[in-house]
Amino acid sequence: MPQLDTSTWPLTITLMILALFCIYQSKMINQTMISIPPQDKKPTKPTTQLPWETKWTKIYLPHSSPLMS
């Protein structure tokens, strides 16, 4: 039984990858990509006044922590 000659396999694999890359590129060149237009201004945060935003609230220490004074 003759030995299988594998000396051309790297060349065959390289050419196959190159051919697949060229086919992929030729297919993708006709595709239109979605482009998002740049926004001119920054988005503004809604300014709603909540009741606790205008009030001063006293912050108490937790019951388990010692008083630092």
Distance bins in CASP14 RR format, pairs under 12 A and 6 or more apart:
PFRMAT RR
TARGET T0000
AUTHOR 0000-0000-0000
RMODE 2
METHOD distances of the structure
MODEL  1
5 12 0 0 0 0 0 1 0 0 0 0 0
6 12 0 0 0 0 1 0 0 0 0 0 0
6 13 0 0 0 0 0 1 0 0 0 0 0
8 14 0 0 0 0 0 1 0 0 0 0 0
8 15 0 0 0 0 1 0 0 0 0 0 0
8 16 0 0 0 0 0 1 0 0 0 0 0
9 15 0 0 0 0 0 1 0 0 0 0 0
9 16 0 0 0 0 0 1 0 0 0 0 0
10 16 0 0 0 0 0 1 0 0 0 0 0
10 17 0 0 0 0 0 1 0 0 0 0 0
11 17 0 0 0 0 0 1 0 0 0 0 0
11 18 0 0 0 0 0 1 0 0 0 0 0
12 18 0 0 0 0 0 1 0 0 0 0 0
12 19 0 0 0 0 0 1 0 0 0 0 0
13 19 0 0 0 0 0 1 0 0 0 0 0
13 20 0 0 0 0 0 1 0 0 0 0 0
14 20 0 0 0 0 0 1 0 0 0 0 0
14 21 0 0 0 0 0 1 0 0 0 0 0
15 21 0 0 0 0 0 1 0 0 0 0 0
15 22 0 0 0 0 0 1 0 0 0 0 0
16 22 0 0 0 0 0 1 0 0 0 0 0
16 23 0 0 0 0 0 1 0 0 0 0 0
17 23 0 0 0 0 0 1 0 0 0 0 0
17 24 0 0 0 0 0 1 0 0 0 0 0
18 24 0 0 0 0 0 1 0 0 0 0 0
18 25 0 0 0 0 0 1 0 0 0 0 0
19 25 0 0 0 0 0 1 0 0 0 0 0
19 26 0 0 0 0 0 1 0 0 0 0 0
20 26 0 0 0 0 0 1 0 0 0 0 0
20 27 0 0 0 0 0 1 0 0 0 0 0
21 27 0 0 0 0 0 1 0 0 0 0 0
21 28 0 0 0 0 0 1 0 0 0 0 0
22 28 0 0 0 0 0 1 0 0 0 0 0
22 29 0 0 0 0 0 1 0 0 0 0 0
23 29 0 0 0 0 0 1 0 0 0 0 0
24 30 0 0 0 0 0 1 0 0 0 0 0
24 31 0 0 0 0 0 1 0 0 0 0 0
25 31 0 0 0 0 0 1 0 0 0 0 0
47 53 0 0 0 0 0 1 0 0 0 0 0
48 54 0 0 0 0 0 1 0 0 0 0 0
49 55 0 0 0 0 0 1 0 0 0 0 0
51 57 0 0 0 0 0 1 0 0 0 0 0
60 67 0 0 0 0 0 1 0 0 0 0 0
61 67 1 0 0 1 0 0 0 0 0 0 0
61 68 0 0 0 0 1 0 0 0 0 0 0
61 69 0 0 0 0 0 1 0 0 0 0 0
END
